[in-house]
Amino acid sequence: MPLTSPLPASPLFYCVSHPLLAHKLSLLRDKTTVSKIFRELVAEITLLIAYEATQDLALTEVTVSTPLETISTPTLKDKYPVIVPILRAGLGMTESFLQLIPEARVGHVGLYRDEETLQPMQYYFKIPHNSQDSAYFVCDPMLATGGSTAKAIELLKERGIHRITLVCLVASPEGVAVVSQAHPDVKIYAASLDRELNEQGYILPGLGDAGDRLFGTK
């Protein structure tokens, strides 16, 4: 059985399945988990998802001399993919990607919701120069309503970036639908597709406010 499988309704949504992932996600959901452990779990879960989300990275052949002979062997063709956490909760996922790909570069997208229009508004955006041809991995622990995430991807595409993968920990069906409709070319990887959103836009059963739990602000 493959570690990931797409949902029929959203062929580019992949729910990563693994016993360790399921166990760690259960600990992450627990409201008694303190911030230190929560941060560690976010990093560990991201590492497991990132392994799957990077499976399409292209390879090229290089010549390497082992202690016994010289061989042609595969290496990453794009050695400098870009990791883009959506501020602020996405910061908790960044280091896991850098553990897997130390050469990766990091951009940042900051968005807030306008109280009157309820639309996502940009307050910060910075990505590496000359990175349009790089693979981009957008990180956000929660794919809830999908509005901010879809906006972040839109901002990247406006700068000529089109190789984009979204990595989150838990997702709602509503959020997956919004991102998939706005960006049908973007793959989405998550550890769980949860049941629904509540009236306040929180994922159920979810894990609360990931940013507050990561940084101990509530």
C-alpha positions in Angstrom: 0.0 0.0 0.0 1.4 3.4 -0.9 2.1 5.9 1.9 -0.1 8.5 0.3 -3.4 8.2 -1.6 -5.4 11.0 -3.4 -9.0 11.5 -2.6 -11.3 10.8 -5.5 -13.0 14.2 -5.1 -9.7 16.1 -5.1 -7.1 14.1 -7.1 -4.3 16.4 -6.0 -5.0 16.1 -2.2 -2.8 13.5 -0.6 -3.4 12.3 3.0 -0.2 10.8 4.3 -0.7 7.5 6.1 1.8 6.1 8.6 1.5 4.6 12.1 4.0 7.0 13.6 2.3 10.0 11.9 -1.1 8.9 13.3 0.4 8.5 16.8 2.1 11.9 16.8 -1.0 13.6 15.4 -3.1 12.3 18.3 -0.6 13.8 20.8 -0.7 17.0 18.9 -4.5 17.2 19.1 -4.5 16.7 22.9 -5.3 20.1 24.6 -3.0 19.2 27.5 0.1 19.0 25.3 2.4 21.9 26.3 4.0 24.3 23.8 7.5 22.7 24.0 6.1 19.3 23.1 3.7 20.8 20.6 6.6 22.4 18.7 8.5 19.2 18.7 5.5 17.2 17.4 4.9 19.8 14.6 8.5 19.4 13.5 8.4 15.6 13.6 5.1 15.4 11.8 6.3 17.9 9.1 9.4 15.8 8.6 7.3 12.7 7.8 5.0 14.6 5.5 7.9 16.4 3.8 9.4 13.1 2.9 6.3 12.3 0.8 5.7 15.8 -0.5 9.2 15.9 -2.0 8.9 12.7 -3.9 8.5 14.4 -7.3 11.8 16.4 -7.1 13.8 15.8 -10.3 17.1 14.0 -10.2 20.2 14.2 -12.4 23.3 12.0 -12.7 26.7 13.0 -11.2 30.0 11.2 -11.1 31.2 10.1 -7.6 34.3 8.3 -6.6 33.6 5.8 -3.8 36.6 4.2 -1.9 36.5 1.4 -4.5 35.4 2.8 -7.9 33.9 5.7 -9.8 30.2 5.6 -10.5 27.4 7.6 -12.0 24.8 8.2 -9.3 21.6 10.4 -8.8 21.5 13.7 -7.1 18.9 16.5 -6.8 18.6 18.5 -10.1 17.1 21.4 -8.2 19.4 21.7 -5.2 17.8 24.9 -4.0 14.0 24.5 -3.6 12.2 27.2 -1.6 10.3 26.7 1.6 7.6 29.3 2.2 6.0 29.3 5.7 2.8 31.3 5.9 3.3 33.5 9.0 3.2 32.9 11.8 2.3 29.2 12.4 4.1 28.0 9.3 7.4 28.9 11.0 7.1 25.8 13.1 7.4 23.6 10.0 10.3 25.2 8.3 13.2 23.6 10.1 12.0 20.1 9.3 12.3 20.9 5.6 15.8 22.3 6.1 16.8 19.1 7.9 15.9 17.2 4.7 17.2 19.7 2.3 19.8 21.9 4.0 20.5 23.9 0.8 16.9 25.0 0.5 16.1 28.7 0.6 13.3 30.2 2.7 10.8 32.8 1.8 8.0 34.2 4.0 4.4 35.3 3.4 2.4 37.3 5.9 -1.4 37.7 5.7 -4.2 39.0 7.9 -7.9 39.0 7.4 -9.6 42.4 6.9 -12.3 42.8 9.5 -14.7 44.5 7.1 -14.2 42.6 3.9 -13.0 39.3 5.5 -10.5 39.0 2.7 -6.9 38.1 3.3 -4.6 41.1 3.1 -0.8 40.9 2.5 1.5 42.6 5.1 4.7 40.8 4.3 6.2 39.0 1.3 9.7 38.1 0.6 11.1 35.3 -1.6 14.6 34.5 -3.0 15.7 36.4 -6.1 15.8 34.4 -9.4 13.8 31.5 -8.0 11.0 31.3 -10.5 12.2 27.9 -11.8 12.6 26.4 -8.3 10.2 24.0 -6.6 8.2 25.8 -3.9 6.8 24.2 -0.7 4.2 26.4 1.1 3.8 25.5 4.7 0.8 26.1 7.0 -0.2 23.7 9.8 -3.9 24.4 9.3 -5.8 24.4 6.0 -9.1 25.8 7.4 -11.2 28.1 5.3 -8.5 28.1 2.6 -8.7 31.8 1.8 -5.3 32.9 3.1 -3.6 29.8 1.7 -5.1 30.4 -1.7 -4.1 34.0 -1.6 -0.5 33.1 -0.6 -0.3 30.8 -3.6 -1.8 33.5 -5.8 1.0 35.9 -4.7 3.6 33.4 -5.7 2.1 32.8 -9.1 2.0 36.5 -9.7 5.8 36.4 -9.5 6.1 33.7 -12.1 6.3 30.7 -9.7 4.3 27.6 -10.8 5.9 24.6 -9.2 4.1 24.8 -5.9 3.2 22.2 -3.3 1.2 22.9 -0.2 2.1 21.1 3.0 -0.2 21.2 6.1 -0.8 19.1 9.1 -4.6 19.0 9.2 -7.1 20.2 6.5 -10.8 20.7 6.3 -12.9 19.6 3.3 -13.9 23.3 2.8 -10.3 24.4 2.7 -9.2 21.7 0.3 -12.1 22.6 -2.0 -11.2 26.4 -2.0 -7.5 25.8 -2.7 -8.2 23.0 -5.3 -10.7 25.2 -7.2 -8.4 28.3 -7.1 -5.3 26.4 -7.9 -6.1 23.0 -9.5 -2.4 22.5 -10.4 -1.2 22.6 -6.7 -0.7 19.3 -4.8 -1.8 19.3 -1.2 -0.2 17.0 1.4 -1.6 16.6 4.9 -1.6 14.2 7.8 -5.4 14.3 8.2 -8.6 15.4 6.4 -10.7 16.5 9.4 -14.5 16.5 9.5 -15.6 20.2 9.0 -15.3 23.8 10.1 -17.3 25.3 12.9 -19.0 28.7 12.7 -15.8 30.5 13.8 -13.8 28.8 11.0 -11.9 26.4 13.2 -11.3 22.9 12.0 -13.2 20.1 13.8 -11.9 18.0 15.6 -8.7 20.0 14.7 -6.0 20.9 17.2 -7.0 24.5 18.2 -5.0 27.6 17.1 -1.7 26.2 15.9 0.1 29.6 16.2 -1.0 30.1 19.8 -0.1 26.6 20.8 3.3 26.8 19.0 4.3 30.0 20.7 2.4 29.9 23.9 0.4 33.0 23.3 -2.9 31.8 24.6 
